[in-house]
Amino acid sequence: MHIFDYSFLDNGLLPAGIVNLTSTISALAALANERRNNNQSVYTQLESIARVQSVKNSNAIEGIITTDVRIAEIVNGNSEPLNHNEMEIAGYRDALDEIHRSYKLLPVSEETVLHMHKVMLNNANYAHGGQYKAEDNLIMEVDSSGRRTIRFKPIPASDTKEAMEQLLLAYIDARNNANINQLLLIPCVILDFLCIHPFSDGNGRVSRLLTLLLLYKSEYDICKYISFEEQINYARDAYYQALYESSQGWHESKNSYISFMENFLMTLYKCYKELDQRFSTINGKRLKKNERIEQTVLNSILPISKSEICRFLPDVSVTTVEAVLGKMVKAGTVRKLGQARNIKYVNAKYVK
């Protein structure tokens, strides 16, 4: 059986790019928290939007779909599910809501994982909800000609409970190690969960719920306001490729977690980028054009280019954007970074 051991995260030999990205995300999280404290009403709107998108996209990844109108009605409790797909969608809504509401009280344990699975499948009346798989399963893919191949062979059903016990104990051990960054630990745990594949169905959706739980417990709440599931769905081919690469040699404990870690961190980074855009859009609805440009730059946690501003504000001309940016630079409220076509602008208070 695979040996669950995350001590390699404490050896200081990780790629510099990954270490730098975790530092960037930590800084972005601190800035986002500061902005949230000063803009509670905007973040309340963002949370409402993200909730719908998370339910929609996590199910869509598994081929469980309905119309956007029905998604919104089900998530917001304005309609009961009308068919099997909608029952599955309502189940993810319930599990997601419980994590949002009670993550501080939910221990990272087998009981919690089984409970999330049961809640998620409860609306669809599955008898096996909250139970580990009773039979061995395979992860298969189908090519364009319809030919099936085995992509990965998970842990046998008979070994599932022990594997889950070892996984969660290894997580707790690593979580209590102050030298291990939680942003590096979480994707390793999720990869191992997916390689165990403990349920007969619903593994992908539970993995995303578990990701949110671990992030929230590590004080990264970006996924309340920007859907992590949506970002995965946007680039699902890259996600599955990273999963494939990091699962090679897993049973022999010879796999490398690096590809999956990189994909996880880039997905989280994209969430912060998306937060900038949506915050500016919602926060600037009642402002004049020049004020909207100013707010877009000042509220952007990350440096932002002129073309990005124009994309966020499609009704504002390039000339107006250039004029406002020039005034802001002259006034010292923003700083220019880079040269020529690579110039970006950032709130001066974020530049040391």
C-alpha positions as CSV (number, residue, x, y, z in Angstrom):
1,M,0.0,0.0,0.0
2,H,1.0,3.6,-0.6
3,I,2.9,5.2,2.3
4,F,1.3,8.4,3.4
5,D,4.1,10.7,4.4
6,Y,4.3,14.4,3.9
7,S,7.6,15.0,5.6
8,F,9.2,15.9,2.3
9,L,7.4,19.2,2.5
10,D,9.7,20.1,5.4
11,N,13.0,19.4,3.7
12,G,13.5,22.7,1.9
13,L,14.1,21.0,-1.5
14,L,10.9,22.1,-3.3
15,P,11.1,24.1,-6.6
16,A,11.6,27.8,-6.1
17,G,8.6,28.6,-8.3
18,I,6.2,26.7,-6.0
19,V,7.7,28.3,-2.9
20,N,7.4,31.8,-4.4
21,L,3.8,31.2,-5.5
22,T,2.8,30.2,-2.0
23,S,4.3,33.4,-0.7
24,T,2.5,35.4,-3.3
25,I,-0.8,33.8,-2.4
26,S,-0.3,34.4,1.3
27,A,0.3,38.1,0.6
28,L,-2.8,38.3,-1.7
29,A,-4.9,36.6,1.0
30,A,-3.8,39.2,3.6
31,L,-4.7,42.1,1.2
32,A,-8.0,40.5,0.3
33,N,-8.9,40.2,3.9
34,E,-8.2,43.9,4.5
35,R,-10.3,44.8,1.5
36,R,-13.2,42.6,2.7
37,N,-13.2,44.2,6.1
38,N,-13.8,47.6,4.4
39,N,-16.3,46.4,1.8
40,Q,-18.7,43.9,3.5
41,S,-21.6,44.6,1.3
42,V,-19.6,44.0,-1.9
43,Y,-18.3,40.7,-0.5
44,T,-21.8,39.6,0.4
45,Q,-22.8,39.9,-3.2
46,L,-19.6,38.1,-4.3
47,E,-20.4,35.2,-1.9
48,S,-23.9,34.8,-3.4
49,I,-22.5,34.7,-6.9
50,A,-19.7,32.2,-6.0
51,R,-22.1,29.9,-4.2
52,V,-24.2,29.4,-7.4
53,Q,-21.0,29.0,-9.6
54,S,-19.5,26.5,-7.2
55,V,-22.5,24.2,-7.3
56,K,-22.9,24.6,-11.1
57,N,-19.3,23.9,-12.0
58,S,-18.4,21.1,-9.5
59,N,-21.4,19.2,-10.9
60,A,-20.7,20.1,-14.5
61,I,-17.2,18.6,-14.3
62,E,-18.9,15.3,-13.7
63,G,-21.4,15.8,-16.5
64,I,-24.3,16.7,-14.1
65,I,-25.9,19.7,-15.7
66,T,-29.1,21.8,-16.0
67,T,-29.8,25.3,-17.2
68,D,-28.4,28.4,-15.5
69,V,-31.8,29.5,-14.5
70,R,-32.6,26.2,-12.8
71,I,-29.2,26.2,-11.1
72,A,-29.9,29.6,-9.6
73,E,-33.4,28.5,-8.5
74,I,-32.2,25.3,-6.8
75,V,-29.2,26.9,-5.1
76,N,-31.2,29.8,-3.8
77,G,-34.0,27.5,-2.6
78,N,-36.6,29.0,-4.9
79,S,-37.5,25.6,-6.4
80,E,-37.4,21.9,-5.6
81,P,-35.3,19.6,-7.9
82,L,-37.4,18.3,-10.8
83,N,-35.2,15.4,-12.0
84,H,-32.2,13.2,-11.0
85,N,-29.5,15.7,-12.1
86,E,-31.2,18.5,-10.1
87,M,-31.3,16.2,-7.1
88,E,-27.6,15.7,-7.4
89,I,-27.1,19.5,-7.7
90,A,-29.2,20.2,-4.6
91,G,-27.1,17.7,-2.7
92,Y,-23.8,19.5,-3.5
93,R,-25.5,22.7,-2.5
94,D,-26.4,21.3,0.9
95,A,-22.9,19.9,1.5
96,L,-21.3,23.2,0.3
97,D,-23.5,25.2,2.6
98,E,-22.6,23.1,5.6
99,I,-18.9,23.6,5.0
100,H,-19.5,27.4,4.6
101,R,-21.6,27.5,7.8
102,S,-19.8,25.0,10.0
103,Y,-16.2,24.5,8.8
104,K,-14.8,25.6,12.2
105,L,-16.7,22.8,13.9
106,L,-16.0,20.1,11.4
107,P,-13.0,18.0,12.2
108,V,-10.8,16.7,9.4
109,S,-11.7,13.0,10.0
110,E,-13.2,10.0,8.3
111,E,-16.6,10.8,9.9
112,T,-16.6,14.3,8.3
113,V,-15.6,12.9,4.8
114,L,-18.3,10.2,5.0
115,H,-20.8,12.8,6.3
116,M,-20.1,15.1,3.3
117,H,-20.6,12.2,0.9
118,K,-23.9,11.3,2.6
119,V,-25.2,14.9,2.5
120,M,-24.2,15.3,-1.1
121,L,-26.1,12.2,-2.2
122,N,-29.0,12.4,0.1
123,N,-31.3,14.3,-2.2
124,A,-30.8,11.7,-4.9
125,N,-31.7,8.9,-2.5
126,Y,-28.6,6.9,-3.0
127,A,-28.4,3.9,-0.6
128,H,-24.6,4.0,-0.5
129,G,-24.3,7.7,0.6
130,G,-21.8,8.0,3.4
131,Q,-20.3,4.5,2.8
132,Y,-17.0,3.5,1.3
133,K,-17.1,1.5,-1.9
134,A,-18.0,-2.1,-1.6
135,E,-16.4,-3.2,-4.9
136,D,-13.1,-2.3,-6.6
137,N,-13.3,0.6,-9.0
138,L,-11.3,1.9,-12.0
139,I,-10.6,5.3,-13.4
140,M,-11.1,5.0,-17.2
141,E,-11.0,7.3,-20.1
142,V,-12.6,7.1,-23.5
143,D,-10.8,8.3,-26.7
144,S,-12.4,9.8,-29.7
145,S,-13.0,6.4,-31.3
146,G,-14.9,5.2,-28.2
147,R,-12.0,2.9,-27.0
148,R,-11.7,2.7,-23.2
149,T,-8.4,2.5,-21.4
150,I,-7.6,2.3,-17.7
151,R,-6.1,5.7,-16.6
152,F,-5.6,4.7,-12.9
153,K,-6.4,1.7,-10.6
154,P,-7.3,3.0,-7.2
155,I,-6.9,1.3,-3.8
156,P,-9.0,-2.0,-3.6
157,A,-12.3,-1.8,-1.7
158,S,-10.9,-4.0,1.0
159,D,-8.1,-1.6,1.8
160,T,-10.1,1.6,1.6
161,K,-10.9,2.2,5.2
162,E,-7.2,1.6,6.3
163,A,-6.0,3.9,3.5
164,M,-8.3,6.7,4.6
165,E,-7.3,6.3,8.2
166,Q,-3.6,6.6,7.2
167,L,-4.2,9.5,4.9
168,L,-6.0,11.6,7.6
169,L,-3.5,10.7,10.3
170,A,-0.7,11.8,8.0
171,Y,-2.5,15.0,7.3
172,I,-2.9,15.7,11.0
173,D,0.7,14.9,11.7
174,A,1.9,17.3,8.9
175,R,-0.7,20.0,9.8
176,N,0.8,20.2,13.3
177,N,4.3,20.7,11.8
178,A,4.9,24.5,11.9
179,N,7.6,24.1,9.1
180,I,5.1,22.7,6.6
181,N,3.1,25.3,4.6
182,Q,-0.6,24.4,4.5
183,L,-0.9,25.6,0.9
184,L,1.6,22.9,-0.1
185,L,0.0,20.2,2.1
186,I,-3.5,20.5,0.9
187,P,-3.0,19.5,-2.7
188,C,-1.0,16.5,-1.6
189,V,-3.8,15.3,0.6
190,I,-6.3,15.8,-2.2
191,L,-4.2,13.9,-4.7
192,D,-3.9,11.0,-2.3
193,F,-7.7,11.1,-1.6
194,L,-8.3,10.9,-5.4
195,C,-5.9,8.0,-5.8
196,I,-7.7,6.1,-3.0
197,H,-11.0,6.9,-4.7
198,P,-12.9,5.7,-1.6
199,F,-16.5,5.9,-3.0
200,S,-18.3,4.1,-5.8
201,D,-19.2,7.6,-7.1
202,G,-18.9,11.2,-6.1
203,N,-15.1,11.1,-5.5
204,G,-14.4,14.2,-7.6
205,R,-17.1,16.3,-5.9
206,V,-16.1,15.2,-2.4
207,S,-12.5,16.0,-3.2
208,R,-13.5,19.6,-4.1
209,L,-15.6,19.9,-0.9
210,L,-12.6,18.6,1.1
211,T,-10.4,21.1,-0.6
212,L,-12.6,24.0,0.6
213,L,-12.8,22.6,4.1
214,L,-9.0,22.4,4.3
215,L,-8.5,25.8,2.8
216,Y,-11.0,27.4,5.2
217,K,-9.4,25.7,8.2
218,S,-6.1,27.1,7.0
219,E,-7.7,30.6,7.0
220,Y,-7.8,30.9,3.2
221,D,-11.5,31.9,2.5
222,I,-11.1,33.1,-1.1
223,C,-13.3,30.3,-2.3
224,K,-16.3,31.8,-0.5
225,Y,-16.2,34.7,-2.9
226,I,-14.7,33.2,-6.1
227,S,-15.6,29.7,-7.1
228,F,-12.6,27.4,-7.0
229,E,-14.7,24.8,-8.8
230,E,-15.3,27.2,-11.6
231,Q,-11.6,27.8,-12.1
232,I,-11.0,24.0,-12.3
233,N,-13.7,23.6,-14.8
234,Y,-12.4,26.4,-17.0
235,A,-9.0,24.5,-17.3
236,R,-10.1,20.9,-16.6
237,D,-7.7,19.4,-19.2
238,A,-4.8,20.9,-17.3
239,Y,-6.2,19.7,-14.0
240,Y,-6.6,16.1,-15.2
241,Q,-3.2,16.1,-16.8
242,A,-1.6,17.3,-13.5
243,L,-3.6,14.6,-11.7
244,Y,-2.3,12.0,-14.1
245,E,1.3,13.0,-13.9
246,S,1.3,13.1,-10.1
247,S,-0.4,9.8,-9.7
248,Q,2.2,7.9,-11.7
249,G,4.0,5.5,-9.3
250,W,1.6,6.3,-6.5
251,H,1.0,2.7,-5.4
252,E,4.8,2.2,-5.0
253,S,5.1,5.6,-3.2
254,K,7.3,6.8,-6.0
255,N,5.0,9.5,-7.4
256,S,5.8,13.2,-7.5
257,Y,3.2,15.6,-6.1
258,I,4.8,18.6,-7.9
259,S,2.5,18.8,-11.0
260,F,-0.7,18.6,-8.9
261,M,0.7,21.1,-6.4
262,E,1.5,23.6,-9.2
263,N,-2.0,23.2,-10.7
264,F,-3.6,23.7,-7.3
265,L,-1.6,26.8,-6.5
266,M,-2.2,28.4,-10.0
267,T,-5.9,27.7,-9.6
268,L,-5.9,29.5,-6.3
269,Y,-3.9,32.4,-7.8
270,K,-6.5,32.7,-10.6
271,C,-9.2,33.0,-7.9
272,Y,-7.5,36.1,-6.5
273,K,-7.2,37.5,-10.1
274,E,-10.9,36.9,-10.6
275,L,-11.6,38.5,-7.3
276,D,-10.0,41.7,-8.5
277,Q,-12.2,41.8,-11.6
278,R,-15.5,41.0,-9.9
279,F,-14.8,43.4,-7.0
280,S,-14.2,46.2,-9.4
281,T,-17.3,45.4,-11.4
282,I,-19.7,45.3,-8.4
283,N,-18.1,48.1,-6.5
284,G,-18.0,50.4,-9.5
285,K,-21.6,50.2,-10.8
286,R,-22.7,53.6,-9.5
287,L,-19.5,55.5,-10.2
288,K,-18.5,57.8,-13.1
289,K,-16.1,56.4,-15.7
290,N,-13.1,58.1,-14.3
291,E,-14.0,57.0,-10.8
292,R,-14.5,53.4,-12.0
293,I,-11.0,53.4,-13.5
294,E,-9.5,54.7,-10.3
295,Q,-11.3,52.2,-8.2
296,T,-10.4,49.3,-10.6
297,V,-6.7,50.1,-10.1
298,L,-6.8,51.0,-6.4
299,N,-8.8,47.9,-5.5
300,S,-6.7,45.5,-7.6
301,I,-4.5,43.4,-5.3
302,L,-2.3,42.5,-8.2
303,P,-0.6,44.9,-10.7
304,I,-3.0,45.5,-13.6
305,S,-2.4,46.5,-17.2
306,K,-4.1,49.0,-19.4
307,S,-5.6,46.3,-21.5
308,E,-6.9,44.5,-18.4
309,I,-8.6,47.6,-17.3
310,C,-10.3,48.0,-20.7
311,R,-11.5,44.4,-20.5
312,F,-13.0,45.0,-17.1
313,L,-14.6,48.2,-18.2
314,P,-15.6,47.6,-21.8
315,D,-17.7,50.8,-22.0
316,V,-14.7,53.0,-21.2
317,S,-12.4,54.2,-24.0
318,V,-8.7,53.6,-24.1
319,T,-8.1,57.3,-24.3
320,T,-10.0,57.8,-21.0
321,V,-8.1,55.0,-19.3
322,E,-4.8,56.5,-20.4
323,A,-5.7,60.0,-19.2
324,V,-6.9,58.7,-15.7
325,L,-3.8,56.5,-15.3
326,G,-1.6,59.5,-16.2
327,K,-3.2,61.6,-13.5
328,M,-2.9,58.9,-10.9
329,V,0.7,58.3,-11.6
330,K,1.4,62.0,-11.4
331,A,-0.5,62.2,-8.1
332,G,1.5,59.3,-6.7
333,T,-1.6,57.2,-5.9
334,V,-0.4,54.4,-8.2
335,R,3.0,53.2,-9.4
336,K,4.1,52.0,-12.9
337,L,5.8,48.7,-13.1
338,G,7.6,47.4,-16.2
339,Q,8.3,49.0,-19.5
340,A,6.6,49.5,-22.9
341,R,4.0,46.9,-23.6
342,N,4.6,45.2,-20.2
343,I,3.7,48.2,-18.1
344,K,1.3,47.5,-15.3
345,Y,-0.1,49.8,-12.5
346,V,-0.5,49.1,-8.8
347,N,-1.8,50.9,-5.8
348,A,1.2,52.7,-4.4
349,K,0.4,51.5,-0.8
350,Y,1.2,47.9,-2.1
351,V,4.7,48.9,-3.2
352,K,7.4,49.1,-0.6
